[in-house]
Amino acid sequence: MTVGELGRVLIVDDEQLIRQGIKHYLNWEQQGFEIVGEASNGIEALELIEMKHPHIILTDIVMPIMDGEELTRIVKERYPQIEIIILSSYGEFDYVRSTFQSGVVDYILKPKLDAKGLLNALKAAADRIPSLQMMDKHVSVDLSVGQIIQKLISGYEVNYDVEKLSEVFPYGEFCLLGIVLKSGETDLPKRIKGKIEAEFGQEDYSFYYDRNIVLVNGNDFTNFIKFAKQLGESNGGYGFVLSETFTDFSQLAVIYKESLVKLLNYRFYFSEQPLLMKQNLPNPEPVCEGFNLDWFTGEFKRKNFEAAFNYLQEHITALSNCYTLDVYEYKAFFGNIVFNITVLLGNMDYDVKELDHAKYSYFKLIEDAQNAKDVIEQLNKFITEANQCIISSQNHLDNQNMKKLMEFIKNHYAEPLTLTDVAKHFHFNPSYLSSYFSTHNSEGFIEYINRIRIEEASKLLVEGRATISEISGMVGYSDHSYFCKVFKKITGLSPSQYRRKQNTR
């Protein structure tokens, strides 16, 4: 039996992927450690130290706001009992050397970070902390009920006195109530604990509270299940899950790991349910299909934005039903989509200055989201902003294109200019150009070129130096009668009537 106080570790790194990777390197509790918090810079770390009281800090060197070098110096001044392990890259040795002068235990090169090296560094730090000297040693002292429960939950094998335990838990069955706490909370709020005690007192049930977990002991859980649902309905912002019942106390660790922990993770996808239980889960489990990023990117590049976003929305709906998907992996998909859309639009010459700046806020909001609904809400806000960027840039681009088209027509109106000629010059399909011109201008292509020609013909008629037939050819009409017909349609007068009227003024 290897029991003892777990070494409390605080991870400090500005890269979320690094923090997540470190968390998955080890089975922390089995190795005698627990992660009590994570921070993205030194300032956040100092705030967490006050709340979490870590034994060991695992920190990056280069971070914004406050780097690892300054954090190390401050921690060693204020909390000399805390041991520090440095994470660094190859080119940061001068920084690492300065932290050794402040008293760090060890440093690990990020490119060479692995489970064995990390564990060795943690054990080296633990060896310097008196309260952790009992780790990895056999303990013969009697454990309290709370210690027994904590050790079982942490995965340790623990010998305990069944009779002593039955004095605390006199009823025949157990279950675990788990609560998803609000951001920043580490323990069950007193008011929720108070409601449980006020409802059941000391009769019919016995309770043990540990952070966000309640071990419930009773003979009939019908009333407790109803009450737990009411708790969920009346305490917005918290999530409640309930494991199946079990009769053998030694099953606690299995129920905790295989039922409660999974339900707490699944609760991320079922935030609307006041109380999540195994029987509430869809059966069979939905299959998570992959996202076709190549197709999505291709549609984006072809400016088929509606099709691309519709496909994305369909995938998000399906993904959000895959409740067994790791929450970190789920959030990572959304963060990657935000990043890829921003890059794609930038590469397509859209003005993404504001979108590029805003994406960091979306990364943070997605990372901090308490449930899938909140993550989807943030992505929808981003898509709305991306669409505004597309429309704004497209309008600017359309205005530029129309300006070029109109300038070309004004410069070439006297030539036998046709829709096909202009389309060929600008590499447009003629039918598309006709539709495009009408959509972005108050008149169509033919109407516009006729108006430009007749305006120029009017000027020549007033000058009086050329004949009407000559003017017809000078403004681009090869057919004199067609010229006269168009002129009268636009001005209300024939060319000769127009000339006489202007000369009598």
C-alpha positions, 0 to 999 in steps of 0.5 A: 500500500503506497499512500501519503499526501499527494504532491500538488502541482501547478502548471504555468504555460501560455500555450494551452496545447502544452498544458493539455499535453503535460496533463496527459503525460502521467497518471498523476494520482498513481504516481503520487501527484495531483494537478491543482491548477493551470495558468497562462502567465506568472500573474495568473500563477501568483493568484492561484498559489494563494488559493491552491497552495501547490508544492511544485510549480512546473513553469515555462520560461517565455510567457507574456505579462510575467515570464517564468524568470520573474515568477521564479524570483517572486515565488522564491521570495514569498514562498521559499517552500515551493519547488520549481521546475523550468520548461525551456527551449534550446535557445533560452539557456541564459534565462534558465541559468538565472532561474537556477540562481533563484533555486529551481530544482531542475529544467526540462527541454520542451523538445525532449519532454516525455513522461519519464523525464517529467516524473524524474523531475517531479520526484526530485522536487518531492524529495526536497519537500518534507511533507511529501517524504511519505510518498512511496512509503508504506504507512501503517497508521489508521486512516480516517474515513475521508482519507480512505475515500480519497485514496480509493478515488485516487486509485490506491489500494487501501485496507480499511476496517469494514466495521468502522466504516459501517458506523459512518455509512450504516445503509446498504447502498451507495451512489456518487453525486457529482457537481460541475462547479462554476469557473474559479470554484474548487469546492461545493458551495455551502448553500448547496451542501446546506440544502442537502443537509436540510432536506435529509438531515441525519435520517435515511441517508449519510453523506460524505463531501469532497470538493465537487463530489458527494458520496451518498449512503442510503437504502432507497434513492428514489427521494434523493434522485427527485431532490437532485433533479430539483437541485439542478433545476434551481441552481443555474450555472451548476451541473449535476450528475448521479452514478448508478448505485452500488452495494460494495464500498470497495467498488467506489474507485471503479464507480468513480472512474468508470461512471462519475468521471465520465458523466461529469465529462458528458455533462458538457454536452447535456447542459440542459438536463438538470440531472444527468444519469447513465440511463439518460444517455442516448443508446447506441453511442453516436459515431463521430464522423471526420470533418472534410477540411480539404472540401471545406477549404476548396469551397471557401477558396471558390467563394462558395461560402454558404455551402461551406458554412452549411457543411460546417453547421451540419458537422457541428450539430453531429459533433455535439451529439458525440458526447463521448468525445473528449472535451479538449478535442471538441474545443480544439476543433472549434479553435482550429476552425476559427484559425483556419477561416481567418487564415483562408480569408486573409490569403484571399485578400479579404480585410481580416485585420479586425477578425484576426485581432478578435480570434484570440478572444474567441480562443479564450472564450471557447477554452473557458466555455462550460458546455457545448452550447456556449462553444457553439454560440461563440463559433456562431458569433465568429461566423457572423463576424466573418460573414460581415468581413466577407460582405464588407470586403466583397462590396469594396471589391465589387465597387472597384470592379464596377469602377474598372468596368465603367472606366473601360466603357467610357474609354472605348464607347466609340468602338464597336463594343459588345458585351462579349468584348468587355467580358473577354477583356476582364476574363468574365463569362458574358452571361455572368458579366450581364448579371453582375453589371445589372446587380451592381448598377442601376442599369444594364450593360446595354442601357449604360453604354447607350447612355454614354454614347448618347451623352457624347453625341449630344455634345457633338450635336451642340458643337455643330461641326459634324453631320448627324451621320458622322456623329453616329459613327463617331460615338460607336453606332454603325447603323444611322437609323438605330442611332436615331432611334436610341437617341430619341428614346433617351432624350425624347427628341430626334438628333435633328430636333435636338440640334435645332432646339439647342441652336435656338437658345 
